[in-house]
Every structure is written in structure tokens, then in C-alpha cells.
């Protein structure tokens, strides 16, 4: 999946400012493409440890309930909000030859903060 970091930033920001209320995000057949793309990005955040949620999926649907930011998710949001930090991440990843994906960006943000301890 190609990651759109604008969508990632919007999702993280919405979770950071949301009141702690029960929310459920599900993938259903025939949903509008934009909603499907946002859901796929939320799943990627969950699978990469940037968002915690209850996975209430079953054989008919994929569903994440009560998503919240993890510490790593907050760190990524902080990096994405800073134009200079985001430019530095893009430059570093580009020079390393690694793909610009969530795993690589998460590792770089962790390294910049803690010397790689959380990567």
C-alpha cells in the first residue's frame, strides 16, 4: 500500500484531539473510495503500533474500535506537524535508499528521539 502522509497526519491529528469516546471504523463492501483509503491508512497505523485499538473484526468485516494514539503515534504526529522535521525525515530516508513507508519513518523518528530504542 502506498502511504499518503497527508492522510496519516489528518488521522493522527483527529485522534489526538478527539474526546475519549467510543468510535468504530469498519471496512464494508461498496464503501466510498475515500473512506476505504482512510480506513486502510488507519489499519496501517494500527499494524505499525502508532495507534492502539480493539480489533473487532470477524470473517465478514474488518473493524477497529476505540482507536487511540500510542506514544510512537504522538511522536510521528509531532514530526509530521513540523515542516523542518518532515523535510529532514524525507531527506534522510531518500539518502538511505529505504522506502518512505510507516515502518521506516517510525524507526527514523524513534532514532531521532531516543537513539533508536523504540524502533
C-alpha positions, 0 to 999 in steps of 0.5 A: 500500500502506498502511504499518503502522509497527508492522510496519516497526519489528518488521522493522527491529528483527529485522534489526538484531539478527539474526546475519549469516546467510543468510535468504530471504523469498519471496512464494508463492501461498496464503501466510498473510495475515500473512506476505504483509503482512510480506513486502510491508512488507519489499519496501517497505523494500527499494524505499525503500533502508532495507534492502539485499538480493539480489533473487532473484526470477524470473517465478514468485516474488518473493524477497529474500535476505540482507536487511540494514539500510542506514544510512537503515534504522538511522536510521528504526529509531532514530526509530521506537524513540523515542516523542518522535521518532515523535510529532514525525515524525507531527506534522510530516508531518500539518502538511505535508499529505504522506502518512505513507508510507516515502518521506516519513518517510525524507526527514523523518528524513534532514532531521532528521539531516543537513539533508536530504542523504540524502533 
